[in-house]
């Protein structure tokens, strides 16, 4: 059970959250618990959805975005996000089990994606304090400056959702995949 109420329906959320949640429902076919829980603060919901929407229009493909989400969720020990992004990785990004396992461990079976996932995880672990060598490694495999900025954006977005789920113990409404807990 969540630490704060998770309304059962869109109608149970604040009125100003309704159009936002209706857009989620139209896009996903349902409204996952995370979004209904965050709707307790329509301003936070709007910010979260706006950031996700903007990042989804960026240069990074859906598979790389899911890889980063899995690495960050597992690093932060967020089982909700690990479960949700495992589902999305399989069913939307079409990643296989070996790739998903590698992603959870901060790696990828694809060389270019591996550099992005390692870079994202380093950003999280070092709280943004990466060195020139870290930046050079991800540039070397062909990531543009725009993509580097987007990787940081995806790390920040996923940390936000991880923290929301961990703080409020959002009830998992995807096939459950327990996350590891970082040391």
C-alpha positions in Angstrom: 0.0 0.0 0.0 1.3 3.4 -0.9 2.2 5.9 1.8 -0.1 8.5 0.2 -3.4 7.9 -1.6 -3.3 6.6 -5.1 -6.7 7.4 -6.5 -8.4 4.5 -8.2 -9.6 6.5 -11.2 -8.9 9.8 -12.9 -12.1 11.1 -11.4 -10.6 10.6 -7.9 -7.7 13.0 -8.7 -7.7 16.8 -8.5 -9.7 18.3 -11.3 -6.6 20.1 -12.8 -4.9 16.7 -13.2 -7.8 15.2 -15.3 -6.6 16.4 -18.7 -3.1 15.2 -18.0 -4.2 11.8 -16.9 -6.6 11.5 -19.8 -3.7 12.1 -22.2 -1.7 9.4 -20.4 -4.6 7.0 -20.8 -5.0 7.9 -24.5 -1.2 7.3 -25.0 -0.8 4.1 -22.9 -4.3 2.6 -22.9 -4.4 2.9 -19.1 -3.1 5.1 -16.3 -0.4 3.4 -14.3 -0.4 3.9 -10.5 2.7 6.2 -10.6 0.8 8.8 -12.6 -2.4 8.7 -10.4 -0.2 8.9 -7.3 1.7 11.9 -8.6 -1.6 13.5 -9.5 -1.9 14.4 -5.8 0.3 17.4 -7.0 -1.0 18.4 -10.5 2.0 20.7 -10.8 4.5 17.8 -10.3 2.5 15.6 -12.7 2.6 18.3 -15.3 6.3 18.8 -14.9 7.0 15.1 -15.0 4.9 14.5 -18.1 6.3 17.6 -19.9 9.8 16.5 -19.3 9.1 13.0 -20.5 7.3 14.3 -23.5 10.1 16.6 -24.5 12.8 14.0 -24.0 10.8 11.5 -26.1 11.2 13.9 -29.0 14.9 14.0 -28.7 17.7 12.2 -30.6 18.0 9.1 -28.4 15.9 6.2 -29.7 13.3 4.4 -27.5 15.6 1.4 -26.9 18.4 3.6 -25.5 16.0 5.5 -23.4 14.7 2.2 -21.9 18.2 0.9 -21.4 19.1 4.0 -19.4 15.8 3.8 -17.4 16.6 0.2 -16.4 20.1 1.0 -15.4 19.0 3.9 -13.2 16.0 2.1 -11.7 18.2 -0.9 -10.7 20.9 1.3 -9.4 18.4 3.3 -7.3 16.7 0.1 -6.1 13.3 1.1 -7.6 11.3 -2.0 -8.2 8.3 0.0 -9.6 10.5 1.5 -12.3 12.4 -1.7 -12.8 9.1 -3.5 -13.4 7.6 -0.8 -15.6 10.7 -0.4 -17.8 11.2 -4.1 -18.1 7.7 -4.3 -19.5 8.3 -1.4 -21.8 11.7 -2.7 -22.9 10.2 -6.0 -23.9 6.9 -4.8 -25.4 7.8 -1.4 -26.8 11.5 -1.3 -27.4 11.6 -5.0 -28.2 14.8 -5.7 -26.2 15.6 -9.3 -25.4 16.2 -10.8 -22.0 20.0 -10.8 -22.3 19.9 -7.1 -23.2 17.5 -6.2 -20.3 19.7 -8.1 -17.9 22.8 -6.2 -19.1 20.9 -2.9 -18.9 20.0 -3.6 -15.2 23.7 -4.1 -14.6 24.6 -0.8 -16.3 25.7 -2.4 -19.6 24.4 -3.2 -23.0 25.2 -5.9 -25.6 25.3 -3.2 -28.2 28.6 -1.3 -28.3 27.2 2.2 -28.8 24.3 1.7 -26.4 26.8 0.3 -23.9 28.7 3.6 -23.8 25.5 5.5 -23.2 24.3 3.2 -20.4 27.7 3.2 -18.7 27.8 7.0 -19.0 24.3 7.4 -17.6 25.1 5.1 -14.6 28.3 7.0 -14.0 26.4 10.3 -13.9 24.0 8.8 -11.3 26.8 7.2 -9.2 29.0 10.3 -9.3 26.1 12.8 -9.0 27.1 14.4 -12.2 30.8 14.8 -11.4 32.2 12.9 -14.4 35.7 13.5 -15.8 36.9 14.4 -19.3 37.7 10.7 -20.0 34.1 9.7 -19.3 32.9 12.3 -21.7 35.5 11.4 -24.3 34.5 7.7 -24.1 30.9 8.4 -25.0 31.8 10.9 -27.7 34.2 8.3 -29.2 31.3 6.0 -30.2 29.5 8.8 -31.9 27.2 10.5 -29.5 26.5 14.2 -30.3 26.5 17.0 -27.8 22.7 17.0 -28.0 22.6 13.3 -27.2 24.9 13.8 -24.3 22.6 16.5 -22.8 19.7 14.1 -23.4 21.4 11.3 -21.5 21.8 13.6 -18.5 18.1 14.6 -18.9 17.0 10.9 -18.9 19.1 10.3 -15.8 17.4 13.2 -14.1 13.9 12.2 -15.2 14.4 8.6 -14.1 15.9 9.6 -10.7 12.7 11.8 -10.2 10.4 8.8 -10.9 12.5 6.4 -8.9 12.5 8.7 -5.9 8.7 9.3 -6.2 8.1 5.6 -6.2 10.6 4.9 -3.4 9.4 7.7 -1.1 5.7 6.9 -1.5 6.0 3.1 -2.0 3.9 3.1 -5.2 2.0 -0.2 -5.6 3.5 -2.0 -8.6 0.9 -2.5 -11.4 3.2 -4.2 -13.9 4.7 -7.8 -13.8 7.0 -7.4 -10.7 10.7 -7.3 -11.2 12.6 -6.6 -8.0 15.4 -4.1 -8.3 18.8 -4.6 -6.7 19.7 -2.1 -4.0 22.9 -0.1 -4.6 25.5 -0.3 -1.9 
